[in-house]
Amino acid sequence: MSLAAHIVIGLIGLLHIYILVLEMFLWDKPAGRKAFGLTPEFAAATRTLAANQGLYNGFLAAGLLWGVWLGDAGRAVQVFFLLCVLVAGLYGAATASRKILFIQAVPASIGLALVALA
């Protein structure tokens, strides 16, 4: 079960690196606008805010991948960062878009369950 937990946590970390790239570098480009359903005007006006948000996703990714790198000794790190992703996903689903629940909160819940079972 530990291997499954590490794989899921690693995938969630990679997902947050992808989100970082979208928010920091592609926000006002066609790929970023399509991913978030943005108009060119809104994307241009909010580019700096999105880059800041992307940086936070990078910190989540770094923490998750650090926890995986530590292996079983990193269980507390894994749980902490998965809880951060879960809370961010729940907040995002409640305030921005319901699909964030399925993109962030559900995978974080699965990761937490796998860590608990490991």
N, C-alpha and C positions, 0 to 999 in steps of 0.2 A: 504494500500500500504506500510505502514511503516513495517508491519510484513514481507511482501514479501522481502523488501529491507534488513531487518535484516537477514533473512534466507539466501539470496543470498550472502551477505557479510560474514556471518558466514561460509558458504560453501567454499568461496574463501579463507578465513583464514585457514580453515582445509586443503585445497589443498596446501597452501604454507607450512604448517607444514609437509605434506607428501613430498613435494619437499625438504624441509630441511633434513628430514630423508634420502631420497635418496642421496642427495649430501654430507651430512656430515658423514653418517654412512654406507651407502650401495654402494657408488660410485664404489668401486673396487670389489664388491661382484656380484654374478650372477644377482640379481634383479636390481641393479643399472646399470650394464653394459647393460642389456637388455633394460631398460627404455630409456637409452640415446644412444644405439647403439655403445657401446665402445668395443675396443679390450682390453684384459687384460693388455697389455703393456701400452697403452695410459691411461687407468684408473689408473694404478699404478703411472705413471709419472705425472699425473695431480690431484692426490688425494688432496693435500693441497689446490690447487686453488679451487677445487670443494667444499671443506669444507668451505672456506671463502665465496663462493657464496651461500652456504646453509645457512650460518649465516645471510646473508642479507635477504634471503627469510623468515627466522624466524622473523626478525624485521618487515617485511611486515605483516606477520601473526599476530604478537603481536599488531600492530597498528590497523589492521582490527577488531580483536576481542575486543580490547579496545573500539573502536568506537561502536561496537554492545553493549557492556556492559554498555556504557554511555546512550544507548537508543537514543531517539530523541534529547537529549541535545548533543549527540556526532556527529551530522550531519557533522560539519566541519572536524572532525577527520576522519570520514568515507570517505568523499569526497577526502581529502588529500591522504589517503592511497590507495584508489581506483585509483586516478590519478597516483600515483607512480607505481602501478601494471600495469596500462594501458601503461605508457611510457616504462616500462621494457618489457612488452609484445611486443610492437611495435618495440623496438630496437632489442629484441631477434629474432623476426620474420624477420627483415631486415638483421641481421648479422649472425644468427646461424641456425635457422630452421623455416620454414614457419608454422609448426604446433604450435609453441609458440603463434602465433596470436590467434589460437582457444582455446588454453589451458589457456592463461592469459588475452590477450587483449579483446577478445569478452566477457568473463564473467565480467571483470571489467567495460566494457561499459554498460552491462546490469545492473550491480549494480548501476552505476552512474545514469542511466535512472530511476531506481526504487527510488533512493534517491530523485531525482528531482521531481518525481511524488508524493512522500509521503508528 
